[in-house]
Amino acid sequence: MTFQDAVKKSIKQFMDGKMPKNLMEVSGGEVKYTPEYFDGFKKAMEEEGDAPEVEETTDED
Amino acid sequence: MKIDAPVPGANLLADTRNYPWHRPPDITDYDEAVSYMISRISQEEQAELVYSLLQIDTTVTTVVSGLLMQSIAKGKMPIDLAILISGPVARYIEVIAQTNGYKYDMGTDTSDRVKITPTLLKMAMGIVEDDEEEEMEATPEVVTAMPEGGLMGAPTDADKMTATDEEQASMLGMNADSEEPVEEENIDGMA
């Protein structure tokens, strides 16, 4: 399996509403960017026409 | 003579830790990695590139894998984390494309792929089954009609040029009634 294939599979799983099981266990179920979050994000974008605040990270390149 | 090639085993001694992906990654947390990618895509220059790529029928999957590959090459995140966050990143791009009315293709649909069947494999490998061979043998041979008429056409019964018995006998000089050959008269007494 190539990197592209793995990415494709991961995207498909996420689009089907599935989250990585082990990741959820490790993080104790406290993950911000879930499929539900993006459903809310989409709704907010459509209603307000503006994206909600996303936590900025500094790019030190 | 100067030999510039590495000595055997040089690869085992080389310090490859200078590559970013050989050092510990900067980001190891899922949410932090997604935030980093979203903030990258939100940058004006990067956003223009991403949505321009979508306009020229590049799939979201290809765009996301390219962006993640860059982050891995910079040592920002490990490969497995990049694969984990590819879903949220693709979804973010999809939402932005939908709300802004950009056309996009996720690239995860496999409906346009050619389905592999036993028949398709046999055709590809040139395998013909016995039943198919029998069918091929049973097929009657098509005989093309002989061309008739015209200069190159085969003669028909009506066109037969066989001479009658009398004609043949006369041609062979066997006919008693045949005329004796007339001596040609010398014209003006010339031989």
Contacts between the chains, C-beta under 8 A, distances in Angstrom:
chain1	res1	chain2	res2	distance
A	3	B	65	6.3
A	3	B	69	7.1
A	3	B	79	7.2
A	3	B	83	7.6
A	4	B	61	7.1
A	4	B	62	7.5
A	4	B	65	5.1
A	6	B	83	4.8
A	6	B	86	8.0
A	7	B	61	6.1
A	7	B	64	6.1
A	7	B	65	4.4
A	7	B	68	6.8
A	7	B	82	8.0
A	7	B	83	6.1
A	7	B	86	4.4
A	8	B	61	5.0
A	8	B	107	6.8
A	8	B	108	5.7
A	10	B	83	5.2
A	10	B	84	6.7
A	10	B	86	4.5
A	10	B	87	5.2
A	11	B	60	7.4
A	11	B	61	5.9
A	11	B	64	6.8
A	11	B	86	5.4
A	11	B	87	5.1
A	11	B	90	4.4
A	11	B	106	7.0
A	11	B	108	5.5
A	12	B	108	4.5
A	13	B	87	6.4
A	14	B	86	7.6
A	14	B	87	2.4
A	14	B	88	6.5
A	14	B	90	7.1
A	14	B	91	6.3
A	15	B	87	7.0
A	15	B	90	7.5
A	15	B	91	6.9
A	15	B	106	7.3
A	15	B	108	6.8
A	20	B	84	5.7
A	23	B	30	6.0
A	23	B	84	6.2
A	27	B	30	6.7
A	31	B	30	6.1
A	31	B	31	6.4
A	32	B	31	4.6
A	32	B	34	7.6
A	33	B	30	7.3
A	33	B	31	6.0
A	33	B	34	4.3
A	33	B	35	8.0
A	33	B	85	7.8
A	33	B	88	4.3
A	35	B	91	7.2
A	38	B	88	6.8
A	38	B	91	4.5
A	38	B	92	6.8
A	38	B	95	6.2
A	41	B	92	7.6
A	41	B	95	5.9
A	42	B	95	4.6
A	42	B	98	7.0
A	42	B	99	7.2
A	45	B	95	6.1
A	45	B	96	7.6
A	45	B	99	4.4
A	46	B	99	6.0
A	49	B	99	7.6
A	51	B	42	7.9
A	51	B	96	7.8
A	54	B	35	6.2
A	54	B	38	5.0
A	54	B	39	6.6
A	54	B	42	7.1
A	55	B	31	7.9
A	55	B	35	4.6
A	56	B	35	7.3
A	56	B	39	5.2
A	57	B	27	7.7
A	57	B	32	6.5
A	57	B	35	5.2
A	57	B	36	4.4
A	57	B	39	5.5
A	59	B	36	7.4
A	59	B	39	7.2
A	59	B	40	6.6
A	60	B	26	8.0
A	61	B	74	6.3
